[in-house]
Amino acid sequence: MDTSNLSGNVYLYQRFSSSKQEGNSSLFRQGEAQKEWLSRHPNCVVVHLDDHPLIDEGLSAYTGEHIEHGSLGRLVAAIESNVVERGSIILVEHFSRLTRMDIDKSEELIKKIWKNGVSIVTARGNNYYPPEAVNDSKLRISLIIEIEKAHEESLWRSKKVQGSWDRREELAKEHKIPPKMRMPFWLNSDGTLNEFAPVVRDLFELHASGDGQVVIERKLRAKYGDIKPLANVNPTKIIRILKNERCIGRVYGEKLYEPVIDEATFYSAQRIHDERLYTSVRENRIWPLHGMVKCGHCGSGMSIQQTKGSLPLLRCSRKQRSGGELCESSTTFPYVVAYHFFLIYVEPVIMAMMSDSKRLQGFELERVKINQEIKKLRTALADAKAQYKSRIEAGKSALATLSIMDDLQEDIDLLEDKMSEVNGNISAQKSLKSISNDIYQLSVDNPKDYNLELNKTGFKIGLKDKKLSFKDPDTGREIASLLYVEYNRKRMSYVYKFQGIVEFYNAELFRGEVRSKDWSVEKLLHPRRKSELQPNDIAAMMHNLKIHEQSGTFFSFKVNE
């Protein structure tokens, strides 16, 4: 068909499927082919959708990912909404840039485009597929050939790549032969560490210190400058590095490379990320309870705000950001009441649990490792189930997929049994009787690191209306709660009711008070700073000591391990 007289708006679409192609010449080649076609069609005018280029980087046309999450999906939506004028053209390098899906799904996509009067043109080959092709048998046959060719090529590539990966996995697992593959930037081709290993170690250290991906990226660039590994680094790639098992030398589950960090550091990073333990932790944290209190209404973190020398207050971060629309929590809550609850009733329990976790760190590490393996297998099982459903709906045999599902479920069951055994060992050896000197001293000498360790436990204090609660994150059982009753102006104290479980507390029910005169901003910021005691400090200590004796925990703060 002669296309030399084509005219109208042209939308340029480009795509590549693998993130490994990022930065190579793929987009350049596509762009050159499109420019050459446009030079031969002077009546065609290039337009943009919302002033953004239509480029899908690292999105597959075989799975339809580019339609669900990419620029092509955005373009199709604009076509169906009549934002794109009838008579417009979508120009691609090859038809395979538009779709590699099977015939049914590809035709469904094309009909959405045709139905609204938009044509498709391939720059290489100069193939023109206008809406009229729906009733043109010759053009439809040509189109079906294009679709089948693109789909089969993708299927062949997939099988070829899978076969190659299967072979590599077999060599690694059966013969302990490191697979030949593209190495991460910190490894040489033989699997040994190179000069960029310190970058990875710093990345993990910054993550463990509470920094988010954006801050980590900024600090790495500030320290190392324009080195090649940081050329294309971004927050998403930082997470990929944190989760890459080659950091501990593992590939296909086997230790075949030189590790850049130890397993404890690696699996600690997995737990921090997966369980979002540092979600509410900020770089400029100064308050001991930073990140430890969450809103009982919406689950958001509670921000700590203090102005003009007054005692600080707790506010729901989400309520504050949304102007009160997204949370029903009360406006404010006295920070001193929350800190008193933590200091007298909660901290000793957490410290005792932290002491046990440190003593049983081998079991704790094993638990995190098993949990990671279970998560990976469950993801694989979910994918297998989706494939099984797809094949059944298409009337195809799914026996092989069913067998894979059975194997995956059996592996999950075995790991869950192993997890139960590890949990049993931990429970049997837990004492919850004492607090180690190291943990207590950390709270005195390094409050910031101590705050991170607190957040790493996963324990949170919930605040709903006027009630503070402390629960076991594993069982959901409420260990202790404090209900703020009123502020007694005559005594200048916050009156509360405490309730706790008999295993940990001297009194299950207790009525107490927090005297505002016992606290200052400086004392709240540095509760354990050593300084010369004033009469008010001694009175406050005696007041808290009395409360601790009557209702506090059984735990001692300074018992050797």
Contacts in CASP RR format, 6 or more apart in sequence:
PFRMAT RR
TARGET T0000
AUTHOR 0000-0000-0000
METHOD contacts of the structure
MODEL  1
MDTSNLSGNVYLYQRFSSSKQEGNSSLFRQGEAQKEWLSRHPNCVVVHLD
DHPLIDEGLSAYTGEHIEHGSLGRLVAAIESNVVERGSIILVEHFSRLTR
MDIDKSEELIKKIWKNGVSIVTARGNNYYPPEAVNDSKLRISLIIEIEKA
HEESLWRSKKVQGSWDRREELAKEHKIPPKMRMPFWLNSDGTLNEFAPVV
RDLFELHASGDGQVVIERKLRAKYGDIKPLANVNPTKIIRILKNERCIGR
VYGEKLYEPVIDEATFYSAQRIHDERLYTSVRENRIWPLHGMVKCGHCGS
GMSIQQTKGSLPLLRCSRKQRSGGELCESSTTFPYVVAYHFFLIYVEPVI
MAMMSDSKRLQGFELERVKINQEIKKLRTALADAKAQYKSRIEAGKSALA
TLSIMDDLQEDIDLLEDKMSEVNGNISAQKSLKSISNDIYQLSVDNPKDY
NLELNKTGFKIGLKDKKLSFKDPDTGREIASLLYVEYNRKRMSYVYKFQG
IVEFYNAELFRGEVRSKDWSVEKLLHPRRKSELQPNDIAAMMHNLKIHEQ
SGTFFSFKVNE
1 128 0 8 1.000
1 139 0 8 1.000
3 41 0 8 1.000
3 121 0 8 1.000
3 126 0 8 1.000
3 128 0 8 1.000
4 40 0 8 1.000
4 41 0 8 1.000
5 43 0 8 1.000
6 41 0 8 1.000
6 43 0 8 1.000
6 44 0 8 1.000
6 89 0 8 1.000
6 121 0 8 1.000
6 128 0 8 1.000
7 41 0 8 1.000
7 43 0 8 1.000
7 44 0 8 1.000
8 43 0 8 1.000
8 44 0 8 1.000
8 45 0 8 1.000
8 87 0 8 1.000
8 88 0 8 1.000
8 89 0 8 1.000
9 44 0 8 1.000
9 45 0 8 1.000
9 46 0 8 1.000
9 47 0 8 1.000
9 84 0 8 1.000
9 85 0 8 1.000
9 87 0 8 1.000
9 88 0 8 1.000
9 89 0 8 1.000
10 38 0 8 1.000
10 44 0 8 1.000
10 45 0 8 1.000
10 46 0 8 1.000
10 47 0 8 1.000
10 88 0 8 1.000
10 89 0 8 1.000
10 90 0 8 1.000
10 91 0 8 1.000
11 46 0 8 1.000
11 47 0 8 1.000
11 48 0 8 1.000
11 49 0 8 1.000
11 54 0 8 1.000
11 75 0 8 1.000
11 84 0 8 1.000
11 88 0 8 1.000
11 89 0 8 1.000
11 90 0 8 1.000
11 91 0 8 1.000
12 31 0 8 1.000
12 34 0 8 1.000
12 46 0 8 1.000
12 53 0 8 1.000
12 54 0 8 1.000
12 91 0 8 1.000
13 54 0 8 1.000
13 55 0 8 1.000
13 56 0 8 1.000
13 71 0 8 1.000
13 72 0 8 1.000
13 75 0 8 1.000
13 90 0 8 1.000
13 91 0 8 1.000
13 92 0 8 1.000
13 97 0 8 1.000
13 98 0 8 1.000
14 27 0 8 1.000
14 30 0 8 1.000
14 31 0 8 1.000
14 34 0 8 1.000
14 53 0 8 1.000
14 54 0 8 1.000
14 55 0 8 1.000
14 56 0 8 1.000
14 92 0 8 1.000
14 93 0 8 1.000
14 97 0 8 1.000
15 55 0 8 1.000
15 56 0 8 1.000
15 57 0 8 1.000
15 58 0 8 1.000
15 59 0 8 1.000
15 61 0 8 1.000
15 66 0 8 1.000
15 71 0 8 1.000
15 72 0 8 1.000
15 97 0 8 1.000
15 98 0 8 1.000
16 22 0 8 1.000
16 26 0 8 1.000
16 27 0 8 1.000
16 56 0 8 1.000
16 57 0 8 1.000
16 58 0 8 1.000
17 58 0 8 1.000
17 59 0 8 1.000
17 60 0 8 1.000
17 61 0 8 1.000
17 62 0 8 1.000
18 58 0 8 1.000
19 57 0 8 1.000
19 58 0 8 1.000
20 182 0 8 1.000
21 58 0 8 1.000
22 57 0 8 1.000
22 58 0 8 1.000
22 232 0 8 1.000
23 232 0 8 1.000
27 55 0 8 1.000
29 93 0 8 1.000
30 92 0 8 1.000
30 93 0 8 1.000
30 97 0 8 1.000
31 93 0 8 1.000
33 93 0 8 1.000
33 123 0 8 1.000
33 124 0 8 1.000
34 91 0 8 1.000
34 92 0 8 1.000
34 93 0 8 1.000
34 123 0 8 1.000
36 123 0 8 1.000
37 91 0 8 1.000
37 121 0 8 1.000
37 123 0 8 1.000
37 126 0 8 1.000
38 44 0 8 1.000
38 46 0 8 1.000
38 91 0 8 1.000
44 89 0 8 1.000
47 88 0 8 1.000
48 54 0 8 1.000
49 74 0 8 1.000
49 75 0 8 1.000
49 78 0 8 1.000
49 83 0 8 1.000
49 84 0 8 1.000
52 71 0 8 1.000
53 71 0 8 1.000
54 71 0 8 1.000
54 72 0 8 1.000
54 74 0 8 1.000
54 75 0 8 1.000
55 71 0 8 1.000
56 66 0 8 1.000
56 70 0 8 1.000
56 71 0 8 1.000
56 72 0 8 1.000
59 65 0 8 1.000
59 66 0 8 1.000
59 69 0 8 1.000
59 70 0 8 1.000
60 66 0 8 1.000
60 100 0 8 1.000
61 96 0 8 1.000
61 97 0 8 1.000
61 98 0 8 1.000
61 99 0 8 1.000
61 100 0 8 1.000
61 101 0 8 1.000
61 150 0 8 1.000
61 154 0 8 1.000
62 100 0 8 1.000
62 101 0 8 1.000
62 151 0 8 1.000
62 154 0 8 1.000
62 155 0 8 1.000
62 158 0 8 1.000
63 101 0 8 1.000
64 99 0 8 1.000
64 101 0 8 1.000
64 105 0 8 1.000
66 72 0 8 1.000
66 73 0 8 1.000
67 73 0 8 1.000
67 76 0 8 1.000
67 109 0 8 1.000
72 98 0 8 1.000
75 84 0 8 1.000
75 90 0 8 1.000
76 109 0 8 1.000
76 112 0 8 1.000
76 113 0 8 1.000
78 84 0 8 1.000
79 112 0 8 1.000
79 113 0 8 1.000
79 116 0 8 1.000
79 118 0 8 1.000
80 112 0 8 1.000
80 116 0 8 1.000
82 116 0 8 1.000
84 116 0 8 1.000
84 118 0 8 1.000
86 116 0 8 1.000
86 117 0 8 1.000
86 118 0 8 1.000
87 117 0 8 1.000
87 118 0 8 1.000
87 119 0 8 1.000
88 117 0 8 1.000
88 118 0 8 1.000
88 119 0 8 1.000
89 118 0 8 1.000
89 119 0 8 1.000
89 120 0 8 1.000
89 121 0 8 1.000
90 98 0 8 1.000
90 113 0 8 1.000
90 118 0 8 1.000
90 119 0 8 1.000
90 120 0 8 1.000
90 121 0 8 1.000
91 121 0 8 1.000
91 123 0 8 1.000
92 98 0 8 1.000
92 120 0 8 1.000
92 121 0 8 1.000
92 122 0 8 1.000
92 123 0 8 1.000
93 122 0 8 1.000
93 123 0 8 1.000
93 124 0 8 1.000
94 122 0 8 1.000
94 124 0 8 1.000
94 150 0 8 1.000
95 120 0 8 1.000
95 122 0 8 1.000
95 127 0 8 1.000
95 146 0 8 1.000
95 147 0 8 1.000
95 149 0 8 1.000
95 150 0 8 1.000
96 149 0 8 1.000
96 150 0 8 1.000
96 153 0 8 1.000
96 154 0 8 1.000
98 109 0 8 1.000
98 120 0 8 1.000
99 105 0 8 1.000
99 106 0 8 1.000
99 109 0 8 1.000
99 110 0 8 1.000
99 147 0 8 1.000
99 150 0 8 1.000
100 150 0 8 1.000
100 151 0 8 1.000
100 153 0 8 1.000
100 154 0 8 1.000
101 109 0 8 1.000
101 151 0 8 1.000
102 147 0 8 1.000
102 151 0 8 1.000
103 144 0 8 1.000
103 147 0 8 1.000
103 148 0 8 1.000
103 151 0 8 1.000
106 147 0 8 1.000
106 150 0 8 1.000
106 151 0 8 1.000
107 147 0 8 1.000
110 120 0 8 1.000
110 129 0 8 1.000
110 143 0 8 1.000
111 134 0 8 1.000
113 120 0 8 1.000
114 130 0 8 1.000
114 131 0 8 1.000
114 133 0 8 1.000
114 134 0 8 1.000
115 131 0 8 1.000
117 131 0 8 1.000
118 131 0 8 1.000
119 128 0 8 1.000
119 129 0 8 1.000
119 130 0 8 1.000
119 131 0 8 1.000
120 128 0 8 1.000
120 129 0 8 1.000
121 127 0 8 1.000
121 128 0 8 1.000
121 129 0 8 1.000
122 146 0 8 1.000
127 142 0 8 1.000
127 146 0 8 1.000
129 139 0 8 1.000
129 143 0 8 1.000
132 139 0 8 1.000
133 139 0 8 1.000
133 140 0 8 1.000
133 143 0 8 1.000
134 140 0 8 1.000
168 179 0 8 1.000
168 180 0 8 1.000
168 181 0 8 1.000
168 252 0 8 1.000
169 179 0 8 1.000
169 252 0 8 1.000
171 177 0 8 1.000
171 179 0 8 1.000
172 178 0 8 1.000
172 179 0 8 1.000
172 251 0 8 1.000
172 252 0 8 1.000
172 253 0 8 1.000
172 254 0 8 1.000
172 256 0 8 1.000
173 252 0 8 1.000
173 253 0 8 1.000
173 254 0 8 1.000
176 254 0 8 1.000
176 256 0 8 1.000
177 256 0 8 1.000
178 190 0 8 1.000
178 191 0 8 1.000
178 251 0 8 1.000
178 256 0 8 1.000
178 257 0 8 1.000
179 251 0 8 1.000
179 252 0 8 1.000
179 256 0 8 1.000
183 189 0 8 1.000
183 191 0 8 1.000
184 241 0 8 1.000
184 244 0 8 1.000
184 246 0 8 1.000
185 196 0 8 1.000
185 199 0 8 1.000
185 228 0 8 1.000
185 229 0 8 1.000
186 193 0 8 1.000
186 194 0 8 1.000
186 196 0 8 1.000
186 197 0 8 1.000
186 199 0 8 1.000
186 200 0 8 1.000
186 229 0 8 1.000
186 260 0 8 1.000
187 193 0 8 1.000
187 194 0 8 1.000
187 246 0 8 1.000
187 257 0 8 1.000
187 258 0 8 1.000
188 194 0 8 1.000
191 256 0 8 1.000
191 257 0 8 1.000
191 258 0 8 1.000
192 257 0 8 1.000
192 258 0 8 1.000
193 258 0 8 1.000
193 260 0 8 1.000
196 227 0 8 1.000
196 229 0 8 1.000
197 260 0 8 1.000
199 220 0 8 1.000
199 224 0 8 1.000
199 227 0 8 1.000
199 229 0 8 1.000
199 230 0 8 1.000
200 241 0 8 1.000
200 247 0 8 1.000
200 260 0 8 1.000
200 261 0 8 1.000
201 260 0 8 1.000
201 261 0 8 1.000
202 219 0 8 1.000
202 220 0 8 1.000
202 223 0 8 1.000
203 216 0 8 1.000
203 220 0 8 1.000
203 238 0 8 1.000
203 241 0 8 1.000
203 242 0 8 1.000
204 242 0 8 1.000
204 247 0 8 1.000
204 261 0 8 1.000
204 265 0 8 1.000
204 266 0 8 1.000
204 269 0 8 1.000
206 212 0 8 1.000
206 215 0 8 1.000
206 216 0 8 1.000
206 219 0 8 1.000
206 220 0 8 1.000
207 216 0 8 1.000
207 238 0 8 1.000
207 242 0 8 1.000
207 269 0 8 1.000
207 272 0 8 1.000
207 273 0 8 1.000
208 265 0 8 1.000
208 268 0 8 1.000
208 269 0 8 1.000
208 272 0 8 1.000
208 452 0 8 1.000
209 452 0 8 1.000
210 278 0 8 1.000
210 281 0 8 1.000
210 283 0 8 1.000
210 452 0 8 1.000
211 219 0 8 1.000
211 283 0 8 1.000
212 235 0 8 1.000
212 278 0 8 1.000
213 235 0 8 1.000
213 236 0 8 1.000
213 238 0 8 1.000
213 239 0 8 1.000
214 235 0 8 1.000
215 283 0 8 1.000
216 238 0 8 1.000
217 230 0 8 1.000
217 233 0 8 1.000
217 234 0 8 1.000
217 235 0 8 1.000
217 238 0 8 1.000
220 230 0 8 1.000
220 233 0 8 1.000
221 230 0 8 1.000
224 230 0 8 1.000
239 273 0 8 1.000
241 247 0 8 1.000
242 269 0 8 1.000
242 270 0 8 1.000
242 273 0 8 1.000
243 270 0 8 1.000
243 273 0 8 1.000
245 251 0 8 1.000
245 253 0 8 1.000
245 266 0 8 1.000
246 257 0 8 1.000
247 259 0 8 1.000
247 260 0 8 1.000
247 261 0 8 1.000
247 266 0 8 1.000
248 255 0 8 1.000
248 259 0 8 1.000
248 260 0 8 1.000
248 261 0 8 1.000
248 262 0 8 1.000
248 263 0 8 1.000
248 266 0 8 1.000
249 255 0 8 1.000
249 256 0 8 1.000
249 257 0 8 1.000
249 258 0 8 1.000
249 259 0 8 1.000
249 260 0 8 1.000
250 256 0 8 1.000
250 257 0 8 1.000
251 257 0 8 1.000
263 365 0 8 1.000
263 369 0 8 1.000
264 361 0 8 1.000
264 365 0 8 1.000
267 365 0 8 1.000
267 368 0 8 1.000
267 369 0 8 1.000
267 372 0 8 1.000
268 368 0 8 1.000
268 456 0 8 1.000
270 368 0 8 1.000
270 372 0 8 1.000
271 277 0 8 1.000
271 368 0 8 1.000
271 371 0 8 1.000
271 456 0 8 1.000
272 278 0 8 1.000
272 456 0 8 1.000
274 372 0 8 1.000
274 375 0 8 1.000
275 458 0 8 1.000
277 455 0 8 1.000
277 456 0 8 1.000
277 458 0 8 1.000
278 452 0 8 1.000
278 455 0 8 1.000
279 301 0 8 1.000
280 290 0 8 1.000
280 291 0 8 1.000
280 294 0 8 1.000
280 301 0 8 1.000
280 317 0 8 1.000
280 455 0 8 1.000
281 290 0 8 1.000
281 291 0 8 1.000
281 451 0 8 1.000
281 452 0 8 1.000
281 455 0 8 1.000
282 290 0 8 1.000
285 291 0 8 1.000
285 448 0 8 1.000
285 451 0 8 1.000
286 525 0 8 1.000
287 304 0 8 1.000
287 312 0 8 1.000
287 335 0 8 1.000
287 524 0 8 1.000
287 525 0 8 1.000
288 339 0 8 1.000
288 342 0 8 1.000
288 447 0 8 1.000
288 450 0 8 1.000
288 451 0 8 1.000
288 524 0 8 1.000
288 525 0 8 1.000
288 527 0 8 1.000
289 304 0 8 1.000
289 335 0 8 1.000
289 338 0 8 1.000
289 339 0 8 1.000
289 342 0 8 1.000
289 461 0 8 1.000
290 304 0 8 1.000
290 451 0 8 1.000
291 301 0 8 1.000
291 302 0 8 1.000
291 451 0 8 1.000
291 455 0 8 1.000
291 460 0 8 1.000
292 342 0 8 1.000
292 451 0 8 1.000
292 454 0 8 1.000
292 455 0 8 1.000
292 459 0 8 1.000
292 460 0 8 1.000
292 461 0 8 1.000
293 301 0 8 1.000
293 302 0 8 1.000
293 314 0 8 1.000
293 338 0 8 1.000
293 460 0 8 1.000
293 461 0 8 1.000
293 462 0 8 1.000
293 463 0 8 1.000
293 468 0 8 1.000
294 300 0 8 1.000
294 301 0 8 1.000
294 302 0 8 1.000
294 460 0 8 1.000
294 461 0 8 1.000
294 462 0 8 1.000
294 463 0 8 1.000
295 301 0 8 1.000
295 302 0 8 1.000
295 316 0 8 1.000
295 317 0 8 1.000
295 318 0 8 1.000
295 319 0 8 1.000
295 327 0 8 1.000
295 329 0 8 1.000
295 462 0 8 1.000
295 463 0 8 1.000
295 464 0 8 1.000
296 329 0 8 1.000
296 462 0 8 1.000
296 463 0 8 1.000
296 464 0 8 1.000
297 316 0 8 1.000
297 327 0 8 1.000
297 328 0 8 1.000
297 329 0 8 1.000
297 464 0 8 1.000
298 316 0 8 1.000
298 318 0 8 1.000
298 319 0 8 1.000
298 326 0 8 1.000
298 327 0 8 1.000
298 328 0 8 1.000
298 329 0 8 1.000
299 318 0 8 1.000
300 316 0 8 1.000
300 317 0 8 1.000
300 318 0 8 1.000
300 319 0 8 1.000
300 327 0 8 1.000
301 316 0 8 1.000
301 317 0 8 1.000
301 318 0 8 1.000
302 314 0 8 1.000
302 315 0 8 1.000
302 316 0 8 1.000
302 317 0 8 1.000
302 333 0 8 1.000
302 463 0 8 1.000
303 314 0 8 1.000
303 315 0 8 1.000
303 316 0 8 1.000
303 317 0 8 1.000
303 320 0 8 1.000
304 312 0 8 1.000
304 313 0 8 1.000
304 314 0 8 1.000
304 335 0 8 1.000
305 312 0 8 1.000
305 313 0 8 1.000
305 314 0 8 1.000
305 315 0 8 1.000
306 312 0 8 1.000
306 313 0 8 1.000
306 335 0 8 1.000
306 521 0 8 1.000
309 521 0 8 1.000
310 521 0 8 1.000
311 334 0 8 1.000
311 335 0 8 1.000
311 336 0 8 1.000
311 516 0 8 1.000
311 519 0 8 1.000
311 520 0 8 1.000
311 521 0 8 1.000
311 524 0 8 1.000
312 335 0 8 1.000
312 336 0 8 1.000
312 521 0 8 1.000
312 524 0 8 1.000
313 332 0 8 1.000
313 333 0 8 1.000
313 334 0 8 1.000
313 335 0 8 1.000
314 332 0 8 1.000
314 333 0 8 1.000
314 334 0 8 1.000
314 335 0 8 1.000
314 338 0 8 1.000
314 463 0 8 1.000
315 331 0 8 1.000
315 332 0 8 1.000
315 333 0 8 1.000
316 327 0 8 1.000
316 329 0 8 1.000
318 326 0 8 1.000
318 327 0 8 1.000
319 326 0 8 1.000
319 327 0 8 1.000
319 329 0 8 1.000
329 463 0 8 1.000
329 464 0 8 1.000
329 465 0 8 1.000
330 465 0 8 1.000
330 466 0 8 1.000
333 463 0 8 1.000
333 466 0 8 1.000
333 484 0 8 1.000
334 484 0 8 1.000
334 494 0 8 1.000
334 514 0 8 1.000
335 524 0 8 1.000
336 494 0 8 1.000
336 514 0 8 1.000
336 516 0 8 1.000
336 519 0 8 1.000
336 524 0 8 1.000
337 468 0 8 1.000
337 482 0 8 1.000
337 484 0 8 1.000
337 494 0 8 1.000
337 496 0 8 1.000
337 514 0 8 1.000
338 461 0 8 1.000
338 463 0 8 1.000
338 468 0 8 1.000
339 524 0 8 1.000
339 527 0 8 1.000
340 494 0 8 1.000
340 514 0 8 1.000
340 544 0 8 1.000
341 461 0 8 1.000
341 468 0 8 1.000
341 470 0 8 1.000
341 480 0 8 1.000
341 482 0 8 1.000
341 496 0 8 1.000
341 498 0 8 1.000
342 461 0 8 1.000
343 527 0 8 1.000
343 544 0 8 1.000
344 544 0 8 1.000
344 547 0 8 1.000
344 548 0 8 1.000
344 551 0 8 1.000
344 552 0 8 1.000
345 470 0 8 1.000
345 480 0 8 1.000
345 482 0 8 1.000
345 498 0 8 1.000
345 500 0 8 1.000
345 505 0 8 1.000
345 551 0 8 1.000
345 552 0 8 1.000
345 553 0 8 1.000
346 459 0 8 1.000
346 461 0 8 1.000
346 470 0 8 1.000
346 479 0 8 1.000
346 480 0 8 1.000
348 435 0 8 1.000
348 552 0 8 1.000
348 553 0 8 1.000
348 555 0 8 1.000
348 557 0 8 1.000
349 432 0 8 1.000
349 470 0 8 1.000
349 479 0 8 1.000
349 480 0 8 1.000
349 504 0 8 1.000
349 553 0 8 1.000
349 555 0 8 1.000
350 454 0 8 1.000
350 457 0 8 1.000
350 459 0 8 1.000
351 435 0 8 1.000
351 439 0 8 1.000
351 440 0 8 1.000
351 443 0 8 1.000
351 555 0 8 1.000
351 557 0 8 1.000
352 432 0 8 1.000
352 433 0 8 1.000
352 434 0 8 1.000
352 435 0 8 1.000
352 555 0 8 1.000
353 432 0 8 1.000
353 457 0 8 1.000
353 459 0 8 1.000
354 436 0 8 1.000
354 439 0 8 1.000
354 453 0 8 1.000
354 457 0 8 1.000
355 434 0 8 1.000
355 435 0 8 1.000
355 436 0 8 1.000
355 439 0 8 1.000
355 561 0 8 1.000
356 429 0 8 1.000
356 430 0 8 1.000
356 431 0 8 1.000
356 432 0 8 1.000
357 364 0 8 1.000
357 457 0 8 1.000
358 436 0 8 1.000
358 438 0 8 1.000
358 439 0 8 1.000
359 429 0 8 1.000
359 436 0 8 1.000
359 561 0 8 1.000
360 425 0 8 1.000
360 426 0 8 1.000
360 429 0 8 1.000
360 430 0 8 1.000
363 422 0 8 1.000
363 425 0 8 1.000
363 426 0 8 1.000
363 429 0 8 1.000
364 426 0 8 1.000
366 422 0 8 1.000
367 419 0 8 1.000
367 422 0 8 1.000
367 423 0 8 1.000
367 426 0 8 1.000
370 415 0 8 1.000
370 418 0 8 1.000
370 419 0 8 1.000
370 422 0 8 1.000
371 419 0 8 1.000
373 415 0 8 1.000
374 412 0 8 1.000
374 415 0 8 1.000
374 416 0 8 1.000
374 419 0 8 1.000
377 408 0 8 1.000
377 411 0 8 1.000
377 412 0 8 1.000
377 415 0 8 1.000
378 412 0 8 1.000
380 408 0 8 1.000
381 405 0 8 1.000
381 408 0 8 1.000
381 409 0 8 1.000
381 412 0 8 1.000
384 401 0 8 1.000
384 404 0 8 1.000
384 405 0 8 1.000
384 408 0 8 1.000
385 405 0 8 1.000
387 398 0 8 1.000
387 401 0 8 1.000
388 398 0 8 1.000
388 401 0 8 1.000
388 402 0 8 1.000
388 405 0 8 1.000
391 397 0 8 1.000
391 398 0 8 1.000
391 401 0 8 1.000
392 398 0 8 1.000
432 555 0 8 1.000
433 554 0 8 1.000
433 555 0 8 1.000
434 555 0 8 1.000
434 556 0 8 1.000
434 559 0 8 1.000
434 561 0 8 1.000
435 555 0 8 1.000
435 556 0 8 1.000
435 557 0 8 1.000
435 558 0 8 1.000
435 559 0 8 1.000
436 559 0 8 1.000
436 560 0 8 1.000
436 561 0 8 1.000
437 558 0 8 1.000
437 559 0 8 1.000
437 560 0 8 1.000
437 561 0 8 1.000
438 561 0 8 1.000
439 453 0 8 1.000
440 557 0 8 1.000
440 558 0 8 1.000
442 449 0 8 1.000
442 450 0 8 1.000
442 453 0 8 1.000
443 450 0 8 1.000
443 528 0 8 1.000
444 528 0 8 1.000
444 530 0 8 1.000
447 526 0 8 1.000
447 528 0 8 1.000
458 473 0 8 1.000
459 470 0 8 1.000
459 473 0 8 1.000
460 473 0 8 1.000
461 468 0 8 1.000
461 469 0 8 1.000
461 470 0 8 1.000
462 468 0 8 1.000
462 469 0 8 1.000
462 470 0 8 1.000
462 471 0 8 1.000
463 469 0 8 1.000
466 483 0 8 1.000
466 484 0 8 1.000
466 485 0 8 1.000
467 481 0 8 1.000
467 482 0 8 1.000
467 483 0 8 1.000
467 484 0 8 1.000
468 481 0 8 1.000
468 482 0 8 1.000
468 483 0 8 1.000
468 484 0 8 1.000
469 478 0 8 1.000
469 480 0 8 1.000
469 481 0 8 1.000
469 482 0 8 1.000
470 478 0 8 1.000
470 479 0 8 1.000
470 480 0 8 1.000
470 481 0 8 1.000
471 477 0 8 1.000
471 478 0 8 1.000
471 479 0 8 1.000
472 479 0 8 1.000
477 501 0 8 1.000
478 500 0 8 1.000
478 501 0 8 1.000
479 500 0 8 1.000
479 501 0 8 1.000
479 504 0 8 1.000
480 498 0 8 1.000
480 499 0 8 1.000
480 500 0 8 1.000
480 501 0 8 1.000
480 504 0 8 1.000
480 505 0 8 1.000
481 498 0 8 1.000
481 499 0 8 1.000
481 500 0 8 1.000
482 496 0 8 1.000
482 497 0 8 1.000
482 498 0 8 1.000
482 499 0 8 1.000
483 496 0 8 1.000
483 497 0 8 1.000
483 498 0 8 1.000
483 499 0 8 1.000
484 494 0 8 1.000
484 495 0 8 1.000
484 496 0 8 1.000
485 495 0 8 1.000
485 496 0 8 1.000
485 497 0 8 1.000
486 494 0 8 1.000
486 495 0 8 1.000
487 493 0 8 1.000
487 494 0 8 1.000
487 495 0 8 1.000
488 494 0 8 1.000
488 495 0 8 1.000
488 513 0 8 1.000
491 513 0 8 1.000
491 515 0 8 1.000
492 515 0 8 1.000
492 516 0 8 1.000
492 517 0 8 1.000
493 513 0 8 1.000
493 514 0 8 1.000
493 515 0 8 1.000
493 516 0 8 1.000
494 513 0 8 1.000
494 514 0 8 1.000
494 516 0 8 1.000
495 511 0 8 1.000
495 512 0 8 1.000
495 513 0 8 1.000
496 511 0 8 1.000
496 512 0 8 1.000
496 513 0 8 1.000
496 514 0 8 1.000
497 509 0 8 1.000
497 510 0 8 1.000
497 511 0 8 1.000
497 512 0 8 1.000
498 507 0 8 1.000
498 509 0 8 1.000
498 510 0 8 1.000
498 511 0 8 1.000
498 512 0 8 1.000
498 551 0 8 1.000
499 508 0 8 1.000
499 509 0 8 1.000
499 510 0 8 1.000
500 508 0 8 1.000
500 509 0 8 1.000
501 508 0 8 1.000
502 508 0 8 1.000
504 553 0 8 1.000
504 554 0 8 1.000
505 551 0 8 1.000
505 552 0 8 1.000
505 553 0 8 1.000
505 554 0 8 1.000
506 549 0 8 1.000
506 550 0 8 1.000
506 551 0 8 1.000
506 552 0 8 1.000
506 553 0 8 1.000
506 554 0 8 1.000
507 550 0 8 1.000
507 551 0 8 1.000
507 552 0 8 1.000
510 547 0 8 1.000
510 550 0 8 1.000
510 551 0 8 1.000
512 547 0 8 1.000
512 551 0 8 1.000
515 540 0 8 1.000
515 543 0 8 1.000
517 536 0 8 1.000
518 536 0 8 1.000
518 539 0 8 1.000
518 540 0 8 1.000
518 543 0 8 1.000
518 544 0 8 1.000
519 540 0 8 1.000
533 541 0 8 1.000
END
